């Protein structure tokens, strides 16, 4: 029976770093998937909120850029 190889501290650190990167990638994908499943994100200024800055400010396409008034639907504009 072969002896088990004991991991060095460097190997343990590398494994921990890889697992952390995998968790981060999985959470990022889950967040992207959840946003795609939800309705189009809107507020009184934005027609479509594409995302948020690290400071929490939304960015995307404004209603003004779409030629709409706040909360006006596309059907109402045609």
C-alpha positions in Angstrom: 0.0 0.0 0.0 1.4 3.4 -1.0 2.0 6.1 1.6 -0.2 9.2 1.4 1.7 12.4 0.3 1.5 15.1 2.9 0.9 18.5 1.4 3.3 21.2 2.0 2.1 24.6 3.3 2.7 25.9 -0.3 0.5 23.2 -1.8 -2.2 23.8 0.8 -2.1 27.6 0.1 -2.4 26.9 -3.7 -5.4 24.6 -3.1 -7.1 27.1 -0.9 -6.5 29.9 -3.5 -7.9 27.7 -6.3 -11.0 26.9 -4.2 -11.5 30.5 -3.4 -11.3 31.4 -7.1 -13.8 28.7 -8.0 -16.2 29.9 -5.3 -15.9 33.5 -6.6 -16.5 32.4 -10.2 -19.5 30.3 -9.2 -21.0 33.2 -7.2 -20.4 35.6 -10.1 -22.1 33.2 -12.5 -25.1 32.7 -10.1 -25.5 36.5 -9.8 -25.4 36.9 -13.6 -27.9 34.0 -14.0 -30.2 35.4 -11.4 -30.2 38.9 -13.0 -31.0 37.3 -16.3 -34.0 35.5 -14.8 -35.5 38.6 -13.2 -37.6 41.1 -15.0 -35.8 44.0 -16.7 -34.4 46.2 -14.0 -35.9 49.7 -14.2 -36.5 52.8 -12.1 -37.8 56.3 -12.7 -34.6 57.3 -14.5 -33.4 54.2 -16.2 -35.3 52.2 -18.9 -32.8 49.4 -18.4 -30.3 49.1 -15.6 -27.3 47.1 -16.9 -25.6 46.9 -13.6 -24.2 48.8 -10.7 -20.8 50.4 -10.0 -18.8 49.3 -7.0 -20.2 52.3 -5.2 -23.8 51.2 -5.9 -24.7 53.7 -8.6 -26.8 52.2 -11.4 -25.8 52.4 -15.0 -27.6 51.6 -18.3 -30.0 53.1 -20.8 -32.0 56.1 -19.5 -35.6 56.7 -20.3 -34.6 60.0 -21.9 -32.3 58.1 -24.2 -35.2 55.9 -25.2 -37.5 59.0 -25.7 -39.7 58.0 -22.8 -41.1 59.9 -19.8 -40.6 58.3 -16.3 -42.6 55.0 -16.1 -44.0 55.4 -19.7 -44.3 52.0 -21.4 -43.0 51.4 -24.9 -46.5 50.6 -26.2 -47.8 54.0 -25.0 -45.0 55.7 -27.0 -46.0 54.1 -30.3 
